[in-house]
């Protein structure tokens, strides 16, 4: 038992190290805490008692107790509360952690104390947190997968969410973005009578014009409702957009002309430029004022534009016909684009390619991560000007994507409005992309047009990357089964030339209202798949996001923790039971899904055994009472059961 306990101790310590939580083992370097623990014997003798680990994080104290046996997680009284008798405190992780935390809260100046109990080993375990006060009270919080919530940057948010049960600043801002998106969508529909495909173009164009304010080239007060040709509100907005594109060095001229043609709705729509009797101004001025107030000012545009304007785009477009489906595109949620960037461990010197970029969600997420890792201004300029590339077939989406990137100061916007599948991979490879990210068009492939299968896009992208490049795609899980002959051929060809690293099964509600069960597949380009290569297949359907009425897919409290656990497993930092992750070799004709490789490797507990015996005895007793004896001889003519 001592050896097993030591292994659990070491694993817990490694998890704390990974989350950059500074801790002390068997005591505390904080003098006051160490003095308090000198009288914290679990047996109530008043002698020394030390938990496994103690950490001080800002105003908070973290007390950790662990047990190697899952059955030693918690002991409850008949009334369902944590037992405080000596045997329970000494033998059970939750009870011991609670004891130490309460002792610290009652006998020191530290009053914000979390007790965390770990039961099990690296592969099979539970982590149970408690909030403990100095008056015998406690609050048992939901089990977690890692210690990421207790890191210095997260613990205050955790305290606010879980202990105080209040919305955090980020949650409040997100709620406001959702309300703003819904409100603006209604205004566009009511006052502009715009088609779905035109709504995001109007928003993108106005945001580009507003971006000229800091250069003095535009002001909201310029929109006066003048009806003279060349002086209408739409004309003034277009002049500002032209200036913004020129300032961003968008070229060549053909590319600039294509963008301007998409934003022409601002000028050509009579309804948008006519003064409304209800509004007392043109709809264009009304929309411009709304965006200026709610995006530039309330969301503090200059400081947090990358995060919240991106969210605004995504949420706004979700109101335009079911997550953008009427626009011919399925928008990838921001938490998925961020996750895929993390899975590929994108660095500041990477070159990123998105062959079907849509509104540029992947490129924006990649840019954020790369900029956060860049340590020089020269590198930051290079990231924005040279290291982000995308293709988009639909001209309206291309315009929105270009605007989205320009608003983020991406330099000259390395986006191209063209059909990626018609590009020569060797020519695209000259861009030097070391990372590929993609959400290809779904369910377009047929026997007569196999090039439109998702696997065709995947192979074409892998062929277009540099040797050793990393790639992640999000596709329907049906793509990984390869049922048609063409799809089987694509899978075999991919493995012949590239390596599959793993597939992650996602939340079935990831694309809310679209009805797609997605997976994330990760590859290494131009390295043939070795028959002995081990791939990871992960069931991440429980990702901490859920659908809420009238809102859509939202982040729940456990999402951050569950993502951290996924990353730990993916990077090989922790083991996981097979119900979460299976490691296996693969063949082209396998179904590249967790469900295909899954086997149950969990060791039954005593409670499981007792339940199974109880179920059997109940069944046998029922048979006897009905004068029907069940013969365990495989059935046959002598079996006395119908």
Residue, then its C-alpha position, 0 to 999 in steps of 0.5 A: x500500500x505504501x508503494x501505491x500511495x507514493x506513486x499517487x503522491x508523485x503523480x499529484x506533484x507532477x500535476x501541480x508542477x504542470x499547472x505551475x502551482x508552487x507547493x510544499x510537501x508534508x508541511x508549509x514554508x509559510x511560518x504561520x501555516x507550519x505552526x498551525x499544522x504542528x497541532x493538526x494530528x488527524x487522531x486528535x492528539x494535538x501533535x503534528x499532522x501534515x497533509x500531502x501538499x499545501x500551496x498558497x496561491x494569492x489569498x487562497x490556501x490549497x490543502x491536498x490529501x490523496x489515497x491510492x485506493x478509489x474506494x478510499x475517496x470519501x466516508x459519509x455519515x448516515x445523514x450524508x455529510x462528511x464523517x469526522x470520526x478518527x477512522x474516516x479522517x485517517x482512512x479517506x481522502x476527502x475526510x482528511x483534506x477537510x480536516x486539515x483545511x478546517x484546522x487551518x481556517x479555524x486556527x490561522x489568518x488564512x480564511x480562503x481555503x480549498x481542500x482537494x482530495x485525490x483517490x486512485x492512481x494516474x489512470x483511474x482517479x477522482x479529484x474532489x474539491x471542497x470549499x471550507x470555512x472556519x465555522x464547521x461549514x463546507x461546500x463540496x464542489x464538482x469533481x475536476x480532472x486537473x488542477x488547472x483551476x487552482x493556477x494563479x491565473x484561474x483561481x479567482x475566477x474559480x472562486x467567483x464561479x463556484x464558491x460565490x456562484x456569481x458570473x465572472x467578467x468574461x461571462x458577463x461580457x459574453x452574455x452582452x455579446x450574445x444580446x448585442x448579436x441578437x439585437x443587431x440581427x433583428x435590426x438588420x432584418x427589420x430596417x434593412x430587409x437584407x438577405x442572410x448573405x448580405x448581413x455579415x457583409x454590412x457588419x464587416x464593412x461598417x467595422x472597417x469604416x469605423x477602423x478609420x476613425x483613429x486615422x481621422x478618415x471617418x466619423x459617425x457624425x459624417x452620416x447625415x442622410x444626404x440623398x445626393x449621389x456620392x454624398x449618401x451615407x453608403x458612399x461615405x462608408x465606402x470611401x472609408x472602407x477604400x481608405x482602410x483597404x489601402x492603408x492595409x496595403x491590400x493588393x493586388x488591385x483585383x483583390x481590392x476590387x473584389x472586396x469592394x464589389x462585395x461591400x457595394x450593398x452599402x451603396x446600392x441598397x436604397x433602403x439602407x440609405x433612405x432616412x427611416x421615419x421610425x429611426x429618424x436617420x438612415x438604417x446605415x447610420x443606426x447600424x454604425x452607431x450600434x456597432x460603435x457603441x456596443x463593439x468599439x466602446x463597451x467591449x473595449x475594442x482597442x484592448x480585446x478586439x481579437x477575442x470579443x469581436x471574433x465572438x461577435x461575428x460568430x454569434x451574429x452569424x449564427x442568427x443568420x440562418x442556423x450557424x451560417x448554413x444559408x451562407x454555405x458555410x458551417x462556422x467552427x466555434x471559437x473554443x474548437x479553433x483554439x483547441x485545435x491550435x493547442x493540439x498542434x502546439x502552434x509556435x510563433x515561428x509557424x506558418x499557418x494555412x487554412x484552405x477553406x477559411x470561411x470567416x477566418x476563425x482558424x487564422x484568428x485563433x492561430x494569430x492570437x496564440x502566435x502573438x502571445x508567444x512572440x517575444x519581439x516586435x519584428x516577430x509580431x509583424x512577421x506573424x501578421x504579414x507573412x505567416x497566415x494564409x487562407x483560401x476561400x471559394x465564396x466571395x462573400x465569405x472571402x470579404x468577411x474573412x479579409x475584413x476580419x483579418x484587417x481589423x486585427x492589423x494582419x498587414x496585407x491580408x494573405x487570403x485568396x478567393x479561389x478553389x483550393x482543390x484546383x490548386x497545385x499542391x506543389x505550388x501551395x507548398x511554396x508558402x512554407x506552411x508548417x501548420x494546417x487547420x481546416x473545416x472543409x465543406x461537409x457532405x458534398x462528396x458523391x460517387x460521381x464527384x469523389x473529389x468533394x469528400x472531406x477526405x479529399x480535402x484532407x489529402x489535398x491539404x496534407x500534400x500542400x504542407x511542408x515535410x513534417x508539418x502538423x495538421x488538424x481538421x474537424x469533420x463529420x465522424x462518418x468521414x473517418x469510417x470510409x464506407x465508400x470505395x473512394x473514401x477507402x482509397x483516400x484513407x489508404x493514400x493518406x496513410x501511404x504518404x502521411x501519418x495519422x496521430x489521432x482522432x478526438x470525438x467531439x461533443x455532438x452539439x458542437x455545431x448546434x442546429x446543424x446536426x453533425x457529429x464531429x471529430x478532430x483528426x490530427x496528422x503529420x504531413x509527408x511522413x508515411x504512416x508506420x504500421x507500428x505507429x501508435x495513435x490516440x483515439x479519444x472520447x471528448x463528447x463530454x467537453x463541458x459545453x452544453x446547449x441552453x435555450x435561446x442562447x445556443x452552445x455555452x461554456x459550463x464551469x467544467x470546460x476549462x478543466x476538461x480541456x486541460x485533462x484532454x491536453x494532458x492525455x494528448x501530450x502523454x503527461x497522464x494516462x487515462x482509462x480506455x473509456x476516455x482514450x485508447x492507444x492503438x495501431x491503425x489500418x486504412x480499413x479501420x474506422x478511425x474512431x474511439x468507439x471502434x477501438x474501445x475496450x473496458x479496462x476498468x477494474x471492478x470495485x468491491x461495490x461493483x462486485x457486490x451489486x453483480x452478486x446481488x443482481x444474480x441472487x435477486x434473479x435466481x430467487x425470482x426464478x425459484x419463486x416462479x418454479x423456474x430453475x435457470x440452468x447455466x448450461x448454455x440453454x438447449x432442450x433441457x433448459x427450464x426457461x422459456 
